[in-house]
Amino acid sequence: MLDLIIKGGTVVTPAGVGTSDVGVQGEKIVMVSAPGAITVEAQKTIDATGKIVVPGGIEAHAHVGHPGAGGPGAAGVNAGVTEQSRGALWGGTTTVVDFTPSPDEGEVLKAVYAYMEDWKGKAFTDYNTHVTYRGTSTVMAIDQIKDLIADGFASIKIFTTSVRPPTPDRPTNRTDMGRLAAVMTECAKHGGIVAVHSEDDDIVQYNYARAKERGWLDWWNMHLVHSNLSEDLSFRRVTRVAEKTGGAMYFVHTSAKEGVNAIAEARSKGLPVYGETLNTYCSFNADNYKEPDGMKYHTYPSLKFEDDRLRLWDGLLHGDMTFMATDSIATTYANKIVGRSVLDVQGGNIGIEIRMGITYKEGVIDKGMSLERYVDITSTNVAKVLGFYPQKGAIAAGSDADITIIDPSIKKRLAMSDLHVQDYSSWEKHQIEGWPSTVILRGHVMIEDRKLVGRRPIGQLARRKIDPLVLKRPMC
């Protein structure tokens, strides 16, 4: 007897799309068969007729342990593990990747485990973390990257900019090119990947100074500070470092057409360079900053222009870009709008719950994206690049039974009553068509027919190991 059968749905598997039945035993998928071919009984059967069955989403970029991201009074307002992971689950995401700072001295791996302790017993999704290195990281800390990778933390995050002007109480996150090259070299040796927040710091800091001198400090000028030129120069410089060190890398929150083009050129050379973008950058543009509360749309680097938004979608549709993330920081609305200048506007956005549904509407419904490609950019490619695959990111025998069922009959304007994280959403009142209705984590039915039935947080640390082929050339 099986524990669960999902029958009659349109199932997206590594082999393609078709009507199939999915059998689950314990926490694993054990069979994917033609309709009616599973003849054994099951403890529970879900009829997915008329619905779309996809792998549980994987959120590659969420700040869950981070208290805030700029703005006056930001500390302490970011929703924590329980609220954000439960919201992710409601939205069809079953695995979340957080960020953990690396200490400059001492045992890095021990510090990472201590930081991630907050996830234990509180998470409604499985989880892992990127480890962030800074411009103050010592040679000793960089030498320990091999220990992180060996223990299942296979991605290192760096910044090429301070993001905002450094102050005594807000030291720089910027990593110099020397440390970047050293980090890439260590990852290349030991099977890791580098995630890069890539902006040209000279350009960004000059733009801040210019904005101050010319009185352009209002938040709606953010795209003039975190500019297209900054992304262009930095992406090309970083890909050159990757080429010289043999390191695999991906650009987080790509926001401009210049970034997409730089990624496409690197991939055309056979370099293992991948691109992440955000729902924010694909749904909105810099004109939205001009709304009375337009700062609610901001996440760093910044919204850009309409042709940038369209190029991001073109990259997602045709393979220049690799996956969709959110850069989720779940602050309150009051905190999100309190900063009103380019110097103090709050970064991050509440996207962790809307990612799967909004991407389905804007990608599949509005732009004709195939279901296979939709699964690639919301789950499978993330799993491959970050090292979860094939444990996660696939509906296949032997994979974790992380499954999301999308109901295409759900057609409405999105209301806050539909959502479960904090008190605002940039996508409130957006028209949706198709939305996750049932979500299964490792065989446990957690959301069923838009009701939370798994009330206990059962999320676990999911260790990662990246396929060497992903690290040698662009594989997804």
Buried (B, 14 or more C-beta within 10 A) or exposed (E): EBBBBBBBBBBBBBEEBEBBBBBBBEBBBBBBBEBEEBEEEBEEBBEBEEBBBBBBBBBBBBBBBBEBBBBEEBEEBBBBBBBBBBBBBBBBBBBBBBBBBBBBEEBBBEBBBEBBEBBEEBBBBBBBBBBBBBBBBBEEBBEBBBBBBBEBBBBBBBBBBBBBBEEEEEEBBBBBEEBBBBBBBBBBBBBBBBBBBBBBBEBBBBBBEEBBEEEBBBBBBBBBBBBBBBBBBBBBBBBEBBBEBBBBBBBBBBBBBBBBBBBBBBBEEEBBBBBBBBBBBBBBBBBBBEEEEBBBBBBBBBBBBEEBBEBBBBBBBEBBBBBBBBBBBBBBBEBBBBBBBBBBBBBBBBBBBBBBBBBBBBBBBEEEBBBBBBBBBBBBBBBBBBBBBBBBBBBBBEBBBBBBBBBBEBEEEBEEEBBBBBEBBBBBEBEBBBBBBBBBBBBBBBBBEBEBEBEEBBBBBBEBBBBEEBBBEBBB
